[in-house]
Amino acid sequence: MMHQKDYLLLALFVLLGNASVIEADSLRGLQDIKKTPKGVKKPKPDSCLRKPFRFTASVCDYERVVEEVSERMKKLSRFCDDKSGAPPSPKIELHKILNVTTDRDVKMIIERACKNGKISDDSMDEEDERAFPFELVTGKDVSFNKEFFDGGTYWNEEVEYVPDTGKTVSERPRKDSGPGPKNKPKSVLKNDARRVKSIAKKLAVTQKISFPENIPNFDNCQLRSAMCCWVSDRLADKSSKGGSCQTSRHNRCTISDPKNNTDICYVDMSKSKSSNHVSGGFSIFDKKTEGPTYCHGFAWSNRDHDITSKFKGNTLFHVGMSEFFFKRGYVKNLPGAPMCGCLEQMPVVTRADCSEVRVAKSYIIGVDSRQRKVMVKQSSESKIEHVPCKGVSNRTNDLESYYERIVTEGGATETELDKLRNNHIVGENNCPSATETFLKSKGFVMQGNGSGNQNPSDTPSTVPKTMSPTKPPSPRKSSLPSSSRPTTVSSKVPGEKKGNNHNH
């Protein structure tokens, strides 16, 4: 019969045995890593890359390490060239560096090092909790941000110009050429919104920005998609991409257009009451007279940990403020709709460009032939980038196609895709049918004149008893001819002040 002491000794023996097995398994392929006794010279490595080296990479894997070893062998060709004349092999060199005999062992060692060097998801979640509040992006308050995304504030309404010379800012010298303040540019966008540039350059590419759900424009985006549509260009700069605000002091760019990339079908005002301040109504747009409009959107996955979802606040800042407002000068909204908002609140259009977010991780990878090991450390700061979205069938910069890709990846459903196609992004040449379907749902019928114009019939028999066309609120004075304005039916909320409803 064994005594209690014998049991304890047996248990200790088993634990030590298991520890040896674990240690041996964890160091498979690295058996030669031992401390060199004092007084004994370290054996020289067989590799021609005798000095330890390290490099920075956006990915950490076997192929990237092989690529780096190959580049370094080329630089040390007089040491690394095979004496037999055979081309040097970076994979064989890694065998020598790590003292192993197969590619499988090298891959296992590198994969383990990459895994151990990566930052855990828990750490990333902690970073999410420290997201930069969107309210601080403008340095203003929530009401300013709300009005800006509706198409108002001096950010949208002022136009950059040079009052005395009649030249655009891009044509003038960097410093004023004449005396006095008369020659200085007025309403300079880069001065008005300089904080946007500062945020875009530093914080927006390294830190998560929260998504402003406290602004009604972005509250409850059911399809997890948002869009901006601009109708004017305020940047007096010939380098502005696609816009036409390049005129002189005589009209100060008050008649200016952005790049045209879509057709507007209609605006259902009941979807954005907090922006247009009416209880209902709609605007119908005609393809021939609607004027240039530029729409750009983005979408995100239904999975919270997907980068499109985690960094949707950064993408909103990129689309709504940094890229198209600050850099290109695109401003102002379509009548009855916000300038930017959830897709459900925006005008129904044929198409829209889009952006997607990418997070470029950074790894520092070290290779030491003397210690026979690979070391990896992931940088705590990742670079957040935005690129034109890539959709299905290699279609790029197209919101509908990108949303379809999200569906194929499991981040949205087929039902949601159908809603997007039927109610929001209807496709080229589909405005007439989409508008007709919408008007029928409101009790109206289309009355065509053979010219492609689309206007709701004002025949009494086509108007439902519960709703009749009423005179819309008096719009602000427009510089456009009456033929360029939409056909509008709206009803005012009693006692409510009129909000921003810029006509185009």
Disulfide bonds with the S-S distance in Angstrom:
Cys48-Cys80 1.94
Cys60-Cys114 1.96
Cys221-Cys342 1.85
Cys228-Cys340 2.03
Cys229-Cys295 2.04
Cys245-Cys253 2.32
Cys265-Cys431 1.94
Cys354-Cys389 1.63
